[in-house]
Amino acid sequence: MDAKEAVRLAKHHVLDLFAEEDIKNIGLEEVEFNELDDSWSITIGFSRPWDESNSFLGATLASQMGIPKRSYKVVLISNSDARVISVKNREVKS
């Protein structure tokens, strides 16, 4: 599988897994191939409805408090059989 296929699988899996949470703004953040494990590590970012602020003041306060406006998930995919091995949080350091 190539990088584009791994990304497509990761996005599809995240969309399916978090479908009930009405996620938006789904985008690719990072791609890494691990030759030792023969696996792809794909980071997908997205927004949830509760991540969005409805006002300028709310957005400013959220930014100052260090509240993330996006969630990041690392999807680990087996290169040999295109199986999703795991989905984990990707912590963002401020």
N, C-alpha and C positions, 0 to 999 in steps of 0.2 A: 504494500500500500504506500502511496506517496503522502506528502504533507497535506495536500488539499483534501484527499479522501479522509485522512485522520481528523482534520478540522471539521469536515462535514458531519462525520459520525459523532464527534464531541458535541457540536451545536445541537444536532438532532436529539441526542440523549439528554442534554440539559433541558431543552424545550419540553420534552416528554416528561422527564422526572419532576420538573417544577411547574407543570401545566396549571395546576390548581392555584398557584400563587400569582398568576397573571403577570409574569415577568415581561420586561420590555427592554429595549435598547441592548439587545444581545450582540456581543461582539467578541472577536478574537483578540486576545491580549498577548499570549506567548505560545510558541511551539518549540518542543524539544524532542529529539529522538535519542533514546538510550540504547546504544549498540549492545551493551552487556545484557540487558534485560529483553532486548528486542521489543521495545515498547515506545509508544508515543505519550508524551506528557503535554496536554493541551490546556491552556488556561483560557476560560471563557468568562467574560464579565457581563453583568446584567443589572438592571434596576428592578426593584420591587415597588409596588404601590406605596408602601409605608416609608420608602427611602426618599420619596419626593416631597418637597415642601411646597405648600400652596401660597406662601408669601415670601417677600424679600427678607423680612425680619427672620422668619423661620429658617430660610436658607443660610442666612448669615450666622445665626446662632448655632445651627448644626455644623457649619464649617468650623467655627471657633471651638466647638466642643469636641472636634475630631470624629464626629459621627460620619461614617462612610456613606456616600450616595450611591455606591455600587457594591454588589457582591461579586466575588471572584471565586470560581471553582476550578480546580485542577482535575481534569478527566484523564485517567490513565487507560490507554488502549493497547491491547496486545497487537503487535504488528502481524503475527502469523495467522491469526484467525479473526481479527477485527472485533474481538470481545472487549467490552468495557470491564476493566478490572476494579476500578474504584473512582469515586467522586469525592474530593476533599476540599475543604476551605483553603483559600490562598490568602494568608494574612498579609495585609499591606501595612508597611511601617510608615509612620508619618514623620 
